Amino acid sequence: MARVVIFTRLTALPGRRDELVTALEALGDTTRQEPGAETFVVHPARDEPDMVLGYEVFRDDAALATHRASGHVAEIGPKLAELLAAPPEITYAS
């Protein structure tokens, strides 16, 4: 079983980055309690005022699928839609 590593760049609407970070940190708190979720961290970018960088690690594809099917992921979708200036840029690694 290969770990699934996810790097994400999220661009907040101007002036809304702190709200985005708060929403993602709450998601991370819940995600880290899931079986198979190994890491979930977010960082405001130092040199880009509206950018948030994320890093997630899941034990395997099944753990990622469980995460994506969770209620807390469904709940954050509308909130992210209010805060994002563009779709997230996502890169998968293993």
PDB file of N, CA, C and O in Angstrom:
ATOM      1  N   MET A   1       0.838  -1.180   0.000  1.00  0.00           N
ATOM      2  CA  MET A   1       0.000   0.000   0.000  1.00  0.00           C
ATOM      3  C   MET A   1       0.883   1.244   0.000  1.00  0.00           C
ATOM      4  O   MET A   1       1.761   1.393   0.850  1.00  0.00           O
ATOM      5  N   ALA A   2       0.648   2.111  -0.938  1.00  0.00           N
ATOM      6  CA  ALA A   2       1.425   3.342  -1.050  1.00  0.00           C
ATOM      7  C   ALA A   2       0.690   4.508  -0.404  1.00  0.00           C
ATOM      8  O   ALA A   2      -0.523   4.662  -0.553  1.00  0.00           O
ATOM      9  N   ARG A   3       1.434   5.307   0.301  1.00  0.00           N
ATOM     10  CA  ARG A   3       0.864   6.526   0.868  1.00  0.00           C
ATOM     11  C   ARG A   3       0.432   7.448  -0.263  1.00  0.00           C
ATOM     12  O   ARG A   3       1.000   7.424  -1.355  1.00  0.00           O
ATOM     13  N   VAL A   4      -0.582   8.260   0.018  1.00  0.00           N
ATOM     14  CA  VAL A   4      -1.026   9.282  -0.908  1.00  0.00           C
ATOM     15  C   VAL A   4      -0.660  10.626  -0.286  1.00  0.00           C
ATOM     16  O   VAL A   4      -1.098  10.955   0.817  1.00  0.00           O
ATOM     17  N   VAL A   5       0.140  11.388  -1.003  1.00  0.00           N
ATOM     18  CA  VAL A   5       0.581  12.699  -0.542  1.00  0.00           C
ATOM     19  C   VAL A   5      -0.057  13.742  -1.454  1.00  0.00           C
ATOM     20  O   VAL A   5      -0.048  13.604  -2.678  1.00  0.00           O
ATOM     21  N   ILE A   6      -0.607  14.782  -0.844  1.00  0.00           N
ATOM     22  CA  ILE A   6      -1.305  15.810  -1.608  1.00  0.00           C
ATOM     23  C   ILE A   6      -0.727  17.179  -1.240  1.00  0.00           C
ATOM     24  O   ILE A   6      -0.671  17.550  -0.067  1.00  0.00           O
ATOM     25  N   PHE A   7      -0.302  17.914  -2.260  1.00  0.00           N
ATOM     26  CA  PHE A   7       0.131  19.298  -2.102  1.00  0.00           C
ATOM     27  C   PHE A   7      -0.947  20.174  -2.731  1.00  0.00           C
ATOM     28  O   PHE A   7      -1.392  19.915  -3.849  1.00  0.00           O
ATOM     29  N   THR A   8      -1.362  21.206  -2.010  1.00  0.00           N
ATOM     30  CA  THR A   8      -2.433  22.058  -2.516  1.00  0.00           C
ATOM     31  C   THR A   8      -2.061  23.531  -2.380  1.00  0.00           C
ATOM     32  O   THR A   8      -1.515  23.960  -1.364  1.00  0.00           O
ATOM     33  N   ARG A   9      -2.365  24.284  -3.415  1.00  0.00           N
ATOM     34  CA  ARG A   9      -2.238  25.754  -3.394  1.00  0.00           C
ATOM     35  C   ARG A   9      -3.647  26.308  -3.527  1.00  0.00           C
ATOM     36  O   ARG A   9      -4.363  26.001  -4.480  1.00  0.00           O
ATOM     37  N   LEU A  10      -4.028  27.123  -2.564  1.00  0.00           N
ATOM     38  CA  LEU A  10      -5.360  27.711  -2.574  1.00  0.00           C
ATOM     39  C   LEU A  10      -5.227  29.230  -2.561  1.00  0.00           C
ATOM     40  O   LEU A  10      -4.515  29.791  -1.729  1.00  0.00           O
ATOM     41  N   THR A  11      -5.916  29.887  -3.488  1.00  0.00           N
ATOM     42  CA  THR A  11      -5.875  31.342  -3.562  1.00  0.00           C
ATOM     43  C   THR A  11      -7.169  31.892  -2.990  1.00  0.00           C
ATOM     44  O   THR A  11      -8.253  31.661  -3.527  1.00  0.00           O
ATOM     45  N   ALA A  12      -7.036  32.626  -1.888  1.00  0.00           N
ATOM     46  CA  ALA A  12      -8.195  33.238  -1.248  1.00  0.00           C
ATOM     47  C   ALA A  12      -8.600  34.510  -1.990  1.00  0.00           C
ATOM     48  O   ALA A  12      -7.787  35.141  -2.666  1.00  0.00           O
ATOM     49  N   LEU A  13      -9.852  34.863  -1.850  1.00  0.00           N
ATOM     50  CA  LEU A  13     -10.275  36.174  -2.319  1.00  0.00           C
ATOM     51  C   LEU A  13      -9.482  37.226  -1.546  1.00  0.00           C
ATOM     52  O   LEU A  13      -9.119  36.992  -0.393  1.00  0.00           O
ATOM     53  N   PRO A  14      -9.211  38.367  -2.152  1.00  0.00           N
ATOM     54  CA  PRO A  14      -8.431  39.392  -1.458  1.00  0.00           C
ATOM     55  C   PRO A  14      -9.002  39.704  -0.067  1.00  0.00           C
ATOM     56  O   PRO A  14     -10.199  39.943   0.097  1.00  0.00           O
ATOM     57  N   GLY A  15      -8.118  39.692   0.912  1.00  0.00           N
ATOM     58  CA  GLY A  15      -8.506  40.006   2.276  1.00  0.00           C
ATOM     59  C   GLY A  15      -9.174  38.882   3.050  1.00  0.00           C
ATOM     60  O   GLY A  15      -9.574  39.087   4.196  1.00  0.00           O
ATOM     61  N   ARG A  16      -9.306  37.703   2.459  1.00  0.00           N
ATOM     62  CA  ARG A  16     -10.029  36.607   3.116  1.00  0.00           C
ATOM     63  C   ARG A  16      -9.133  35.421   3.461  1.00  0.00           C
ATOM     64  O   ARG A  16      -9.627  34.358   3.838  1.00  0.00           O
ATOM     65  N   ARG A  17      -7.816  35.599   3.332  1.00  0.00           N
ATOM     66  CA  ARG A  17      -6.910  34.486   3.590  1.00  0.00           C
ATOM     67  C   ARG A  17      -7.022  33.968   5.016  1.00  0.00           C
ATOM     68  O   ARG A  17      -7.013  32.754   5.218  1.00  0.00           O
ATOM     69  N   ASP A  18      -7.127  34.834   6.002  1.00  0.00           N
ATOM     70  CA  ASP A  18      -7.208  34.369   7.390  1.00  0.00           C
ATOM     71  C   ASP A  18      -8.440  33.505   7.611  1.00  0.00           C
ATOM     72  O   ASP A  18      -8.379  32.513   8.337  1.00  0.00           O
ATOM     73  N   GLU A  19      -9.555  33.871   6.996  1.00  0.00           N
ATOM     74  CA  GLU A  19     -10.770  33.055   7.090  1.00  0.00           C
ATOM     75  C   GLU A  19     -10.546  31.680   6.456  1.00  0.00           C
ATOM     76  O   GLU A  19     -10.988  30.660   6.984  1.00  0.00           O
ATOM     77  N   LEU A  20      -9.861  31.671   5.329  1.00  0.00           N
ATOM     78  CA  LEU A  20      -9.570  30.414   4.649  1.00  0.00           C
ATOM     79  C   LEU A  20      -8.686  29.534   5.520  1.00  0.00           C
ATOM     80  O   LEU A  20      -8.942  28.337   5.655  1.00  0.00           O
ATOM     81  N   VAL A  21      -7.653  30.113   6.107  1.00  0.00           N
ATOM     82  CA  VAL A  21      -6.764  29.346   6.987  1.00  0.00           C
ATOM     83  C   VAL A  21      -7.560  28.771   8.158  1.00  0.00           C
ATOM     84  O   VAL A  21      -7.392  27.601   8.504  1.00  0.00           O
ATOM     85  N   THR A  22      -8.421  29.578   8.765  1.00  0.00           N
ATOM     86  CA  THR A  22      -9.229  29.109   9.901  1.00  0.00           C
ATOM     87  C   THR A  22     -10.117  27.945   9.497  1.00  0.00           C
ATOM     88  O   THR A  22     -10.215  26.959  10.228  1.00  0.00           O
ATOM     89  N   ALA A  23     -10.766  28.044   8.342  1.00  0.00           N
ATOM     90  CA  ALA A  23     -11.643  26.961   7.865  1.00  0.00           C
ATOM     91  C   ALA A  23     -10.841  25.691   7.603  1.00  0.00           C
ATOM     92  O   ALA A  23     -11.277  24.595   7.955  1.00  0.00           O
ATOM     93  N   LEU A  24      -9.678  25.834   6.990  1.00  0.00           N
ATOM     94  CA  LEU A  24      -8.852  24.658   6.679  1.00  0.00           C
ATOM     95  C   LEU A  24      -8.246  24.047   7.944  1.00  0.00           C
ATOM     96  O   LEU A  24      -8.111  22.827   8.034  1.00  0.00           O
ATOM     97  N   GLU A  25      -7.885  24.871   8.906  1.00  0.00           N
ATOM     98  CA  GLU A  25      -7.367  24.332  10.168  1.00  0.00           C
ATOM     99  C   GLU A  25      -8.440  23.518  10.895  1.00  0.00           C
ATOM    100  O   GLU A  25      -8.138  22.483  11.489  1.00  0.00           O
ATOM    101  N   ALA A  26      -9.687  23.983  10.849  1.00  0.00           N
ATOM    102  CA  ALA A  26     -10.785  23.218  11.455  1.00  0.00           C
ATOM    103  C   ALA A  26     -10.965  21.887  10.729  1.00  0.00           C
ATOM    104  O   ALA A  26     -11.172  20.853  11.363  1.00  0.00           O
ATOM    105  N   LEU A  27     -10.884  21.915   9.399  1.00  0.00           N
ATOM    106  CA  LEU A  27     -10.952  20.669   8.633  1.00  0.00           C
ATOM    107  C   LEU A  27      -9.796  19.754   9.011  1.00  0.00           C
ATOM    108  O   LEU A  27      -9.983  18.546   9.160  1.00  0.00           O
ATOM    109  N   GLY A  28      -8.623  20.311   9.165  1.00  0.00           N
ATOM    110  CA  GLY A  28      -7.461  19.518   9.557  1.00  0.00           C
ATOM    111  C   GLY A  28      -7.635  18.878  10.923  1.00  0.00           C
ATOM    112  O   GLY A  28      -7.256  17.722  11.115  1.00  0.00           O
ATOM    113  N   ASP A  29      -8.205  19.613  11.879  1.00  0.00           N
ATOM    114  CA  ASP A  29      -8.438  19.055  13.213  1.00  0.00           C
ATOM    115  C   ASP A  29      -9.302  17.800  13.136  1.00  0.00           C
ATOM    116  O   ASP A  29      -9.030  16.807  13.812  1.00  0.00           O
ATOM    117  N   THR A  30     -10.330  17.851  12.319  1.00  0.00           N
ATOM    118  CA  THR A  30     -11.226  16.704  12.166  1.00  0.00           C
ATOM    119  C   THR A  30     -10.564  15.601  11.347  1.00  0.00           C
ATOM    120  O   THR A  30     -10.666  14.423  11.688  1.00  0.00           O
ATOM    121  N   THR A  31      -9.892  15.980  10.278  1.00  0.00           N
ATOM    122  CA  THR A  31      -9.249  15.004   9.399  1.00  0.00           C
ATOM    123  C   THR A  31      -8.209  14.181  10.144  1.00  0.00           C
ATOM    124  O   THR A  31      -8.127  12.967   9.957  1.00  0.00           O
ATOM    125  N   ARG A  32      -7.416  14.832  10.985  1.00  0.00           N
ATOM    126  CA  ARG A  32      -6.359  14.115  11.702  1.00  0.00           C
ATOM    127  C   ARG A  32      -6.908  13.051  12.653  1.00  0.00           C
ATOM    128  O   ARG A  32      -6.150  12.205  13.129  1.00  0.00           O
ATOM    129  N   GLN A  33      -8.192  13.078  12.931  1.00  0.00           N
ATOM    130  CA  GLN A  33      -8.818  12.060  13.775  1.00  0.00           C
ATOM    131  C   GLN A  33      -9.250  10.826  12.971  1.00  0.00           C
ATOM    132  O   GLN A  33      -9.598   9.800  13.556  1.00  0.00           O
ATOM    133  N   GLU A  34      -9.231  10.920  11.655  1.00  0.00           N
ATOM    134  CA  GLU A  34      -9.667   9.817  10.801  1.00  0.00           C
ATOM    135  C   GLU A  34      -8.617   8.710  10.765  1.00  0.00           C
ATOM    136  O   GLU A  34      -7.418   8.989  10.731  1.00  0.00           O
ATOM    137  N   PRO A  35      -9.066   7.456  10.772  1.00  0.00           N
ATOM    138  CA  PRO A  35      -8.110   6.363  10.566  1.00  0.00           C
ATOM    139  C   PRO A  35      -7.473   6.505   9.175  1.00  0.00           C
ATOM    140  O   PRO A  35      -8.174   6.713   8.184  1.00  0.00           O
ATOM    141  N   GLY A  36      -6.180   6.395   9.114  1.00  0.00           N
ATOM    142  CA  GLY A  36      -5.492   6.461   7.829  1.00  0.00           C
ATOM    143  C   GLY A  36      -5.057   7.852   7.422  1.00  0.00           C
ATOM    144  O   GLY A  36      -4.319   8.009   6.449  1.00  0.00           O
ATOM    145  N   ALA A  37      -5.503   8.871   8.151  1.00  0.00           N
ATOM    146  CA  ALA A  37      -5.035  10.231   7.876  1.00  0.00           C
ATOM    147  C   ALA A  37      -3.795  10.461   8.718  1.00  0.00           C
ATOM    148  O   ALA A  37      -3.863  10.442   9.947  1.00  0.00           O
ATOM    149  N   GLU A  38      -2.666  10.676   8.069  1.00  0.00           N
ATOM    150  CA  GLU A  38      -1.401  10.793   8.786  1.00  0.00           C
ATOM    151  C   GLU A  38      -0.973  12.238   9.017  1.00  0.00           C
ATOM    152  O   GLU A  38      -0.381  12.552  10.050  1.00  0.00           O
ATOM    153  N   THR A  39      -1.268  13.112   8.070  1.00  0.00           N
ATOM    154  CA  THR A  39      -0.860  14.509   8.184  1.00  0.00           C
ATOM    155  C   THR A  39      -1.856  15.396   7.460  1.00  0.00           C
ATOM    156  O   THR A  39      -2.366  15.037   6.399  1.00  0.00           O
ATOM    157  N   PHE A  40      -2.128  16.545   8.033  1.00  0.00           N
ATOM    158  CA  PHE A  40      -2.940  17.574   7.378  1.00  0.00           C
ATOM    159  C   PHE A  40      -2.491  18.905   7.958  1.00  0.00           C
ATOM    160  O   PHE A  40      -2.809  19.224   9.103  1.00  0.00           O
ATOM    161  N   VAL A  41      -1.760  19.677   7.180  1.00  0.00           N
ATOM    162  CA  VAL A  41      -1.275  20.975   7.649  1.00  0.00           C
ATOM    163  C   VAL A  41      -1.524  22.040   6.589  1.00  0.00           C
ATOM    164  O   VAL A  41      -1.532  21.756   5.391  1.00  0.00           O
ATOM    165  N   VAL A  42      -1.727  23.266   7.050  1.00  0.00           N
ATOM    166  CA  VAL A  42      -1.877  24.402   6.142  1.00  0.00           C
ATOM    167  C   VAL A  42      -0.955  25.524   6.617  1.00  0.00           C
ATOM    168  O   VAL A  42      -0.701  25.686   7.810  1.00  0.00           O
ATOM    169  N   HIS A  43      -0.468  26.284   5.650  1.00  0.00           N
ATOM    170  CA  HIS A  43       0.421  27.402   5.946  1.00  0.00           C
ATOM    171  C   HIS A  43       0.064  28.581   5.049  1.00  0.00           C
ATOM    172  O   HIS A  43      -0.095  28.406   3.841  1.00  0.00           O
ATOM    173  N   PRO A  44      -0.064  29.772   5.613  1.00  0.00           N
ATOM    174  CA  PRO A  44      -0.161  30.954   4.757  1.00  0.00           C
ATOM    175  C   PRO A  44       1.183  31.142   4.050  1.00  0.00           C
ATOM    176  O   PRO A  44       2.236  31.011   4.674  1.00  0.00           O
ATOM    177  N   ALA A  45       1.150  31.443   2.775  1.00  0.00           N
ATOM    178  CA  ALA A  45       2.385  31.676   2.033  1.00  0.00           C
ATOM    179  C   ALA A  45       3.038  32.968   2.516  1.00  0.00           C
ATOM    180  O   ALA A  45       2.363  33.968   2.758  1.00  0.00           O
ATOM    181  N   ARG A  46       4.318  32.929   2.649  1.00  0.00           N
ATOM    182  CA  ARG A  46       5.059  34.098   3.154  1.00  0.00           C
ATOM    183  C   ARG A  46       5.059  35.248   2.141  1.00  0.00           C
ATOM    184  O   ARG A  46       4.920  36.410   2.521  1.00  0.00           O
ATOM    185  N   ASP A  47       5.213  34.929   0.871  1.00  0.00           N
ATOM    186  CA  ASP A  47       5.407  35.977  -0.134  1.00  0.00           C
ATOM    187  C   ASP A  47       4.211  36.222  -1.047  1.00  0.00           C
ATOM    188  O   ASP A  47       4.307  36.995  -2.000  1.00  0.00           O
ATOM    189  N   GLU A  48       3.092  35.574  -0.766  1.00  0.00           N
ATOM    190  CA  GLU A  48       1.886  35.779  -1.572  1.00  0.00           C
ATOM    191  C   GLU A  48       0.726  35.999  -0.601  1.00  0.00           C
ATOM    192  O   GLU A  48       0.294  35.051   0.056  1.00  0.00           O
ATOM    193  N   PRO A  49       0.216  37.221  -0.496  1.00  0.00           N
ATOM    194  CA  PRO A  49      -0.732  37.562   0.569  1.00  0.00           C
ATOM    195  C   PRO A  49      -2.071  36.833   0.533  1.00  0.00           C
ATOM    196  O   PRO A  49      -2.759  36.781   1.553  1.00  0.00           O
ATOM    197  N   ASP A  50      -2.457  36.277  -0.590  1.00  0.00           N
ATOM    198  CA  ASP A  50      -3.743  35.577  -0.669  1.00  0.00           C
ATOM    199  C   ASP A  50      -3.591  34.063  -0.804  1.00  0.00           C
ATOM    200  O   ASP A  50      -4.583  33.356  -0.982  1.00  0.00           O
ATOM    201  N   MET A  51      -2.367  33.564  -0.721  1.00  0.00           N
ATOM    202  CA  MET A  51      -2.094  32.147  -0.966  1.00  0.00           C
ATOM    203  C   MET A  51      -2.005  31.347   0.330  1.00  0.00           C
ATOM    204  O   MET A  51      -1.416  31.790   1.316  1.00  0.00           O
ATOM    205  N   VAL A  52      -2.608  30.151   0.301  1.00  0.00           N
ATOM    206  CA  VAL A  52      -2.506  29.185   1.394  1.00  0.00           C
ATOM    207  C   VAL A  52      -1.978  27.887   0.791  1.00  0.00           C
ATOM    208  O   VAL A  52      -2.443  27.449  -0.261  1.00  0.00           O
ATOM    209  N   LEU A  53      -1.017  27.283   1.457  1.00  0.00           N
ATOM    210  CA  LEU A  53      -0.412  26.034   0.995  1.00  0.00           C
ATOM    211  C   LEU A  53      -0.828  24.911   1.931  1.00  0.00           C
ATOM    212  O   LEU A  53      -0.823  25.081   3.151  1.00  0.00           O
ATOM    213  N   GLY A  54      -1.186  23.773   1.371  1.00  0.00           N
ATOM    214  CA  GLY A  54      -1.598  22.631   2.176  1.00  0.00           C
ATOM    215  C   GLY A  54      -0.795  21.393   1.842  1.00  0.00           C
ATOM    216  O   GLY A  54      -0.282  21.224   0.736  1.00  0.00           O
ATOM    217  N   TYR A  55      -0.708  20.536   2.845  1.00  0.00           N
ATOM    218  CA  TYR A  55       0.027  19.282   2.714  1.00  0.00           C
ATOM    219  C   TYR A  55      -0.753  18.223   3.477  1.00  0.00           C
ATOM    220  O   TYR A  55      -1.010  18.372   4.672  1.00  0.00           O
ATOM    221  N   GLU A  56      -1.129  17.149   2.782  1.00  0.00           N
ATOM    222  CA  GLU A  56      -1.875  16.053   3.403  1.00  0.00           C
ATOM    223  C   GLU A  56      -1.204  14.734   3.072  1.00  0.00           C
ATOM    224  O   GLU A  56      -0.646  14.565   1.988  1.00  0.00           O
ATOM    225  N   VAL A  57      -1.260  13.801   4.011  1.00  0.00           N
ATOM    226  CA  VAL A  57      -0.762  12.451   3.766  1.00  0.00           C
ATOM    227  C   VAL A  57      -1.799  11.474   4.289  1.00  0.00           C
ATOM    228  O   VAL A  57      -2.256  11.576   5.428  1.00  0.00           O
ATOM    229  N   PHE A  58      -2.160  10.529   3.439  1.00  0.00           N
ATOM    230  CA  PHE A  58      -3.082   9.459   3.807  1.00  0.00           C
ATOM    231  C   PHE A  58      -2.374   8.121   3.637  1.00  0.00           C
ATOM    232  O   PHE A  58      -1.534   7.966   2.750  1.00  0.00           O
ATOM    233  N   ARG A  59      -2.707   7.174   4.470  1.00  0.00           N
ATOM    234  CA  ARG A  59      -2.063   5.861   4.470  1.00  0.00           C
ATOM    235  C   ARG A  59      -2.136   5.194   3.102  1.00  0.00           C
ATOM    236  O   ARG A  59      -1.173   4.571   2.655  1.00  0.00           O
ATOM    237  N   ASP A  60      -3.303   5.331   2.428  1.00  0.00           N
ATOM    238  CA  ASP A  60      -3.507   4.683   1.134  1.00  0.00           C
ATOM    239  C   ASP A  60      -4.721   5.300   0.451  1.00  0.00           C
ATOM    240  O   ASP A  60      -5.350   6.211   0.990  1.00  0.00           O
ATOM    241  N   ASP A  61      -5.044   4.803  -0.732  1.00  0.00           N
ATOM    242  CA  ASP A  61      -6.193   5.324  -1.484  1.00  0.00           C
ATOM    243  C   ASP A  61      -7.501   5.115  -0.747  1.00  0.00           C
ATOM    244  O   ASP A  61      -8.400   5.950  -0.846  1.00  0.00           O
ATOM    245  N   ALA A  62      -7.629   4.027  -0.012  1.00  0.00           N
ATOM    246  CA  ALA A  62      -8.863   3.774   0.738  1.00  0.00           C
ATOM    247  C   ALA A  62      -9.061   4.824   1.825  1.00  0.00           C
ATOM    248  O   ALA A  62     -10.181   5.289   2.036  1.00  0.00           O
ATOM    249  N   ALA A  63      -7.997   5.200   2.511  1.00  0.00           N
ATOM    250  CA  ALA A  63      -8.100   6.231   3.549  1.00  0.00           C
ATOM    251  C   ALA A  63      -8.482   7.572   2.932  1.00  0.00           C
ATOM    252  O   ALA A  63      -9.275   8.317   3.508  1.00  0.00           O
ATOM    253  N   LEU A  64      -7.925   7.882   1.769  1.00  0.00           N
ATOM    254  CA  LEU A  64      -8.287   9.117   1.085  1.00  0.00           C
ATOM    255  C   LEU A  64      -9.754   9.081   0.657  1.00  0.00           C
ATOM    256  O   LEU A  64     -10.457  10.082   0.789  1.00  0.00           O
ATOM    257  N   ALA A  65     -10.218   7.957   0.155  1.00  0.00           N
ATOM    258  CA  ALA A  65     -11.621   7.832  -0.248  1.00  0.00           C
ATOM    259  C   ALA A  65     -12.553   8.015   0.951  1.00  0.00           C
ATOM    260  O   ALA A  65     -13.591   8.667   0.839  1.00  0.00           O
ATOM    261  N   THR A  66     -12.185   7.445   2.085  1.00  0.00           N
ATOM    262  CA  THR A  66     -12.983   7.617   3.298  1.00  0.00           C
ATOM    263  C   THR A  66     -13.034   9.084   3.691  1.00  0.00           C
ATOM    264  O   THR A  66     -14.092   9.601   4.050  1.00  0.00           O
ATOM    265  N   HIS A  67     -11.896   9.749   3.624  1.00  0.00           N
ATOM    266  CA  HIS A  67     -11.834  11.183   3.937  1.00  0.00           C
ATOM    267  C   HIS A  67     -12.757  11.974   3.024  1.00  0.00           C
ATOM    268  O   HIS A  67     -13.551  12.790   3.492  1.00  0.00           O
ATOM    269  N   ARG A  68     -12.656  11.738   1.738  1.00  0.00           N
ATOM    270  CA  ARG A  68     -13.464  12.497   0.777  1.00  0.00           C
ATOM    271  C   ARG A  68     -14.956  12.258   0.948  1.00  0.00           C
ATOM    272  O   ARG A  68     -15.760  13.133   0.625  1.00  0.00           O
ATOM    273  N   ALA A  69     -15.342  11.088   1.451  1.00  0.00           N
ATOM    274  CA  ALA A  69     -16.757  10.765   1.652  1.00  0.00           C
ATOM    275  C   ALA A  69     -17.287  11.257   2.999  1.00  0.00           C
ATOM    276  O   ALA A  69     -18.475  11.114   3.290  1.00  0.00           O
ATOM    277  N   SER A  70     -16.415  11.834   3.815  1.00  0.00           N
ATOM    278  CA  SER A  70     -16.830  12.247   5.162  1.00  0.00           C
ATOM    279  C   SER A  70     -17.733  13.473   5.127  1.00  0.00           C
ATOM    280  O   SER A  70     -17.699  14.270   4.188  1.00  0.00           O
ATOM    281  N   GLY A  71     -18.528  13.599   6.157  1.00  0.00           N
ATOM    282  CA  GLY A  71     -19.429  14.730   6.276  1.00  0.00           C
ATOM    283  C   GLY A  71     -18.710  16.057   6.397  1.00  0.00           C
ATOM    284  O   GLY A  71     -19.177  17.068   5.872  1.00  0.00           O
ATOM    285  N   HIS A  72     -17.563  16.066   7.094  1.00  0.00           N
ATOM    286  CA  HIS A  72     -16.875  17.343   7.274  1.00  0.00           C
ATOM    287  C   HIS A  72     -16.276  17.867   5.969  1.00  0.00           C
ATOM    288  O   HIS A  72     -16.131  19.078   5.803  1.00  0.00           O
ATOM    289  N   VAL A  73     -15.931  16.986   5.058  1.00  0.00           N
ATOM    290  CA  VAL A  73     -15.458  17.447   3.749  1.00  0.00           C
ATOM    291  C   VAL A  73     -16.631  18.040   2.967  1.00  0.00           C
ATOM    292  O   VAL A  73     -16.485  19.077   2.321  1.00  0.00           O
ATOM    293  N   ALA A  74     -17.784  17.389   3.022  1.00  0.00           N
ATOM    294  CA  ALA A  74     -18.965  17.918   2.334  1.00  0.00           C
ATOM    295  C   ALA A  74     -19.380  19.268   2.918  1.00  0.00           C
ATOM    296  O   ALA A  74     -19.808  20.160   2.185  1.00  0.00           O
ATOM    297  N   GLU A  75     -19.254  19.414   4.220  1.00  0.00           N
ATOM    298  CA  GLU A  75     -19.667  20.653   4.874  1.00  0.00           C
ATOM    299  C   GLU A  75     -18.778  21.834   4.515  1.00  0.00           C
ATOM    300  O   GLU A  75     -19.259  22.965   4.437  1.00  0.00           O
ATOM    301  N   ILE A  76     -17.504  21.595   4.298  1.00  0.00           N
ATOM    302  CA  ILE A  76     -16.603  22.718   4.029  1.00  0.00           C
ATOM    303  C   ILE A  76     -16.707  23.227   2.593  1.00  0.00           C
ATOM    304  O   ILE A  76     -16.300  24.354   2.311  1.00  0.00           O
ATOM    305  N   GLY A  77     -17.238  22.426   1.694  1.00  0.00           N
ATOM    306  CA  GLY A  77     -17.333  22.829   0.286  1.00  0.00           C
ATOM    307  C   GLY A  77     -17.957  24.195   0.066  1.00  0.00           C
ATOM    308  O   GLY A  77     -17.353  25.035  -0.599  1.00  0.00           O
ATOM    309  N   PRO A  78     -19.153  24.449   0.603  1.00  0.00           N
ATOM    310  CA  PRO A  78     -19.766  25.769   0.411  1.00  0.00           C
ATOM    311  C   PRO A  78     -18.942  26.908   1.028  1.00  0.00           C
ATOM    312  O   PRO A  78     -18.886  28.004   0.471  1.00  0.00           O
ATOM    313  N   LYS A  79     -18.313  26.653   2.161  1.00  0.00           N
ATOM    314  CA  LYS A  79     -17.481  27.683   2.790  1.00  0.00           C
ATOM    315  C   LYS A  79     -16.288  28.016   1.902  1.00  0.00           C
ATOM    316  O   LYS A  79     -15.957  29.188   1.719  1.00  0.00           O
ATOM    317  N   LEU A  80     -15.643  26.992   1.352  1.00  0.00           N
ATOM    318  CA  LEU A  80     -14.509  27.238   0.455  1.00  0.00           C
ATOM    319  C   LEU A  80     -14.946  28.022  -0.778  1.00  0.00           C
ATOM    320  O   LEU A  80     -14.213  28.887  -1.259  1.00  0.00           O
ATOM    321  N   ALA A  81     -16.138  27.721  -1.289  1.00  0.00           N
ATOM    322  CA  ALA A  81     -16.640  28.431  -2.466  1.00  0.00           C
ATOM    323  C   ALA A  81     -16.767  29.929  -2.191  1.00  0.00           C
ATOM    324  O   ALA A  81     -16.614  30.743  -3.102  1.00  0.00           O
ATOM    325  N   GLU A  82     -17.048  30.295  -0.937  1.00  0.00           N
ATOM    326  CA  GLU A  82     -17.165  31.703  -0.554  1.00  0.00           C
ATOM    327  C   GLU A  82     -15.805  32.379  -0.392  1.00  0.00           C
ATOM    328  O   GLU A  82     -15.710  33.604  -0.461  1.00  0.00           O
ATOM    329  N   LEU A  83     -14.759  31.592  -0.179  1.00  0.00           N
ATOM    330  CA  LEU A  83     -13.457  32.146   0.172  1.00  0.00           C
ATOM    331  C   LEU A  83     -12.414  32.088  -0.934  1.00  0.00           C
ATOM    332  O   LEU A  83     -11.441  32.841  -0.900  1.00  0.00           O
ATOM    333  N   LEU A  84     -12.598  31.212  -1.910  1.00  0.00           N
ATOM    334  CA  LEU A  84     -11.577  30.989  -2.942  1.00  0.00           C
ATOM    335  C   LEU A  84     -11.774  31.882  -4.159  1.00  0.00           C
ATOM    336  O   LEU A  84     -12.894  32.082  -4.630  1.00  0.00           O
ATOM    337  N   ALA A  85     -10.660  32.417  -4.658  1.00  0.00           N
ATOM    338  CA  ALA A  85     -10.683  33.223  -5.869  1.00  0.00           C
ATOM    339  C   ALA A  85     -10.568  32.359  -7.129  1.00  0.00           C
ATOM    340  O   ALA A  85     -10.907  32.799  -8.227  1.00  0.00           O
ATOM    341  N   ALA A  86     -10.087  31.128  -6.953  1.00  0.00           N
ATOM    342  CA  ALA A  86      -9.866  30.215  -8.083  1.00  0.00           C
ATOM    343  C   ALA A  86      -9.929  28.787  -7.551  1.00  0.00           C
ATOM    344  O   ALA A  86      -9.800  28.573  -6.345  1.00  0.00           O
ATOM    345  N   PRO A  87     -10.124  27.813  -8.429  1.00  0.00           N
ATOM    346  CA  PRO A  87     -10.074  26.425  -7.960  1.00  0.00           C
ATOM    347  C   PRO A  87      -8.712  26.098  -7.376  1.00  0.00           C
ATOM    348  O   PRO A  87      -7.701  26.646  -7.817  1.00  0.00           O
ATOM    349  N   PRO A  88      -8.672  25.210  -6.387  1.00  0.00           N
ATOM    350  CA  PRO A  88      -7.380  24.799  -5.810  1.00  0.00           C
ATOM    351  C   PRO A  88      -6.501  24.139  -6.883  1.00  0.00           C
ATOM    352  O   PRO A  88      -6.990  23.474  -7.796  1.00  0.00           O
ATOM    353  N   GLU A  89      -5.196  24.347  -6.738  1.00  0.00           N
ATOM    354  CA  GLU A  89      -4.214  23.659  -7.570  1.00  0.00           C
ATOM    355  C   GLU A  89      -3.707  22.474  -6.734  1.00  0.00           C
ATOM    356  O   GLU A  89      -3.121  22.665  -5.669  1.00  0.00           O
ATOM    357  N   ILE A  90      -3.939  21.258  -7.226  1.00  0.00           N
ATOM    358  CA  ILE A  90      -3.650  20.056  -6.452  1.00  0.00           C
ATOM    359  C   ILE A  90      -2.634  19.206  -7.195  1.00  0.00           C
ATOM    360  O   ILE A  90      -2.762  18.970  -8.396  1.00  0.00           O
ATOM    361  N   THR A  91      -1.620  18.746  -6.464  1.00  0.00           N
ATOM    362  CA  THR A  91      -0.619  17.831  -7.000  1.00  0.00           C
ATOM    363  C   THR A  91      -0.566  16.608  -6.102  1.00  0.00           C
ATOM    364  O   THR A  91      -0.445  16.736  -4.883  1.00  0.00           O
ATOM    365  N   TYR A  92      -0.653  15.429  -6.689  1.00  0.00           N
ATOM    366  CA  TYR A  92      -0.591  14.164  -5.952  1.00  0.00           C
ATOM    367  C   TYR A  92       0.806  13.567  -6.077  1.00  0.00           C
ATOM    368  O   TYR A  92       1.426  13.616  -7.139  1.00  0.00           O
ATOM    369  N   ALA A  93       1.282  13.010  -4.990  1.00  0.00           N
ATOM    370  CA  ALA A  93       2.565  12.316  -4.990  1.00  0.00           C
ATOM    371  C   ALA A  93       2.405  11.032  -4.188  1.00  0.00           C
ATOM    372  O   ALA A  93       1.366  10.810  -3.567  1.00  0.00           O
ATOM    373  N   SER A  94       3.410  10.204  -4.198  1.00  0.00           N
ATOM    374  CA  SER A  94       3.355   8.979  -3.399  1.00  0.00           C
ATOM    375  C   SER A  94       4.693   8.771  -2.714  1.00  0.00           C
ATOM    376  O   SER A  94       4.870   7.794  -1.987  1.00  0.00           O
TER     377      SER A  94
END
